[in-house]
Amino acid sequence: MTGIEIRDNLDRVDGAALKQFYIDAEFDNERTPEQYAAAFRNSVVRLAYRDDRLVGAARAITDGVKCAAVFDVAVLPELRRQGVGRRLVRSLVDGLPKGAFVILTCPKGREPFYASFGFESSRFPAMVRPDDLAARHE
């Protein structure tokens, strides 16, 4: 898709803008603007812009050596299936350590999209700790 610029920094975007983007992308997970800002500040980021409007985002956390995890991949609804997400994920994965083990979770039905980047269903069982578990034990 032409007219889309992928940036690898948070210049000109703050937590409020990230929060609003995820609301507009129908992908908000109830984080505050401050939490969005902290999460992105502590991550490898890729942001997609069209005419200086934030239209896509993705981030990964990494140990900088061998392991990484991809999170928060989203594109505005009106630009989905136009290559924006593909460019975001490609740029993000290419920016991770060469040869890194990369994990991600994806919604049902999106497996073929991520498979096109080399992701495979894992033979290893996955376990997750729900976001609110710590709060339930305080």
N, C-alpha and C positions, 0 to 999 in steps of 0.2 A: 504494500500500500504506500503510495506516495504522500508526501505532506506530513508524515509522522517522523518525529525526531525521538530517538532513544537516548536518555541521559543516565549517567551513572552516579549522580550526586543529588543532594537535597537542596541545591541552590534555588531560591525563590519558592520553596514549598515548606510549609510548617505543619504542625500537628492538626490544626483546624482544617487546612486544605486537604490533608490526607483523610481525615474523618469524613469530610463532605464528599470526597471522591468515592470512598467505600460505601457511603449511603447511596450516592447516585448510581454506583455500580451494582447495587442490590447485594452487597457482600459485607456489610457492616457486622462486626461481631461484638458490638457494645463496648469497644475500647473508647477511652476518653481521648481527646486530642493530644493530651500529654503522653498517654500510653502509645498512641500511634507514632508520635515524634520519637520517643525513646526506642521503640521497636525498630524503626527505620534507621535511626542514628547508629544502632548497634548491629547493622546488617549490611550485606552487600546488596545494593539496590539497583533497580532499573525502573525508570519512569518513562512513559510514553507521552509525548505532547503533540498536539496538533494546534498550530497557531498559538502557542503558549498556554493552551488549555490542557490540564492533566486529563488524559483519556485512558491510561493504563498504568498498572503498577505490579511489581513483583519484587520479592526479596528473598534472601537466603542467609542463613547463619552458617558459619564455618569455623573449623579449628585452624584454618589456613594451611593445612598439611594434607589431610587424607579424608576428612569427613565433612559433609555439608547437608543441609536440609532446606528445601524450598518451601516458602509459605506465601500466602496472600496474593496469589496471581489473580488479577481481575482486570477486566476491560469494560468500559461503558457499554451498556446494552446496544446502543445504536451503531457501535463499531465492531461488534463481535462478528466472527467468521469473515473478517476482512484482512487477516494476517497480522493484526496488532499483537495479539497474544503470542503468536509464533515468534515474532521478532523479539518480544520481551523475554520469553523463556530462552531462546537461542542465545541472546546477549548475556543473560544471567548465567546460564550454564557455562558458556565460554569464558566467563569471568571468574569461575571457581578454580581452585587448584587442579592442575592437569592430573588426570587419573584418580580424582577423588571419588569416593563412595558417596553418592547423592541420594537422599531419600525425599519423598514427598507423599502427601496424601492428596487424593483427588476425588471429586464427586463421581458417583456412578455414571457411566456413559462417557466420561472424559478420558478413559484409559487409552483409546486410540490416539488422541491428541498427544499425550505424554509419551506413548510408545514411539512416536515419530522422532523423538529426541533420544531414543535409546533406553528409556525407562522400561522396566519389565515388572510383571507381577512377581512378588517375592515369594520364595518358598519358606521364608522365615516368618513365624507368627509375629504379629505386631501387637503391642499393648500401648494404650494411651492412658494418661492420667487426666481426667476431665478438669477443665479450668477451675471449676468451683470446688474441687475436692479439698484443697488446702483450707478454704474458708469453712467447710463443713467440719473440719477437725480442730478449729481454733477454739 
